[in-house]
Amino acid sequence: MSTTMDVPTRTQADYSQMQRAFYNERAQTLDDAKELVHLDFERAQRQAAATHAQMLLDFVQRTHPLARSTHDVPALFQSATAMPEGFRALDFGCGVGRLMEPLAQAGIAVDGVDISERMLGFAQANPALKTSRFYLGSGADCGEAPGEAYDLIYSHLCIQHICSRTVRQNLLRSFRALLRPGGVVFIQFHYYPEHMAGTVPLPHVPWSADHFSAEGTNSEADVWATPDELPLIYEDFSRHFDDLRLQFLTFPKGTVLFTDAYRAWFGHLVVSGSVGPRLAKRFYQS
Ligand SMILES: C[S@@+](CC[C@H](N)C(=O)[O-])C[C@H]1O[C@@H](n2cnc3c(N)ncnc32)[C@H](O)[C@@H]1O
């Protein structure tokens, strides 16, 4: 008879090792790597414009200087389009660099972190990213990426594949350490409005879980954020960041998502926050 005692306890490190092996083994060619990023990579590339709009506008809304005169609304709009001098961004779980490329082409300094040497290799080989630096993460950190060096750390289509709240908490701590004062995190993952933690079907798990024994990742075993666990999500982000914003994008019912992995109705949840209560200060210090 087998008991749970027969199964050695898996740790956070085992989980990260499984994730790295998963991506390294499957990303044999650039096409394989693109398919891991998105089953319809070209469509995902087109969606990058909407992602950048949402992300960069959130960033400048948090960082632009306020117009001096309270009546100068045109000056407000003008200042709200300025990027700070020396701006540098970090893409966490950068994959082949889908979201880095348009930034780099616009002259924006952007670096990448990934758990997979093979994914990083494909990003590094992209001539459009020749000025970017790349870092191999342990799975729960950003590797050798420099501390207090970034104005923006963003992550798309990655955090939803990390089935451990502990790992995600360690990652948020790492992001905080790499951001400059006033820096911004912008993290996207999947949200399932019609589920509760207790109804998330295996092999997927709710936000609260530490599913170190997961055998797969990248949609084979995902974390599903649910309405009842929003307080936990808030708790995890508010431990390191201020001025939190939770932005829900729920796709209209019936949206065709072309893969069985997404049979349940879901949307995106983006959590953004700042290092320091810069937005709040505008109110309580004026
Ligand atoms: C679906 S791809 C998305 C790539 C990219 N963010 C994009 O949107 O084009 C997920 C990427 O996250 C990376 N990844 C998954 N878990 C990670 C972890 N714990 N630490 C760092 N990278 C991770 C994978 O290696 C893979 O390159």
The ligand as a Gaussian input file, in Angstrom:
#p B3LYP/6-31G(d) Opt

LIG

0 1
 C        4.838000      31.814000     -22.110000
 S        6.488000      32.384000     -22.101000
 C        6.243000      34.159000     -22.173000
 C        7.472000      34.908000     -22.677000
 C        7.337000      36.434000     -22.681000
 N        7.043000      36.948000     -21.354000
 C        6.279000      36.890000     -23.626000
 O        5.189000      37.288000     -23.174000
 O        6.522000      36.876000     -24.831000
 C        6.962000      32.134000     -20.412000
 C        8.428000      32.447000     -20.170000
 O        8.622000      32.564000     -18.758000
 C        9.803000      31.875000     -18.404000
 N        9.656000      31.448000     -17.007000
 C        8.756000      30.576000     -16.504000
 N        8.930000      30.445000     -15.181000
 C        9.937000      31.279000     -14.844000
 C       10.585000      31.585000     -13.609000
 N       10.218000      30.996000     -12.461000
 N       11.611000      32.481000     -13.625000
 C       11.977000      33.088000     -14.788000
 N       11.423000      32.812000     -15.982000
 C       10.405000      31.925000     -16.008000
 C        9.877000      30.727000     -19.379000
 O       11.165000      30.179000     -19.515000
 C        9.365000      31.356000     -20.666000
 O       10.411000      31.928000     -21.403000

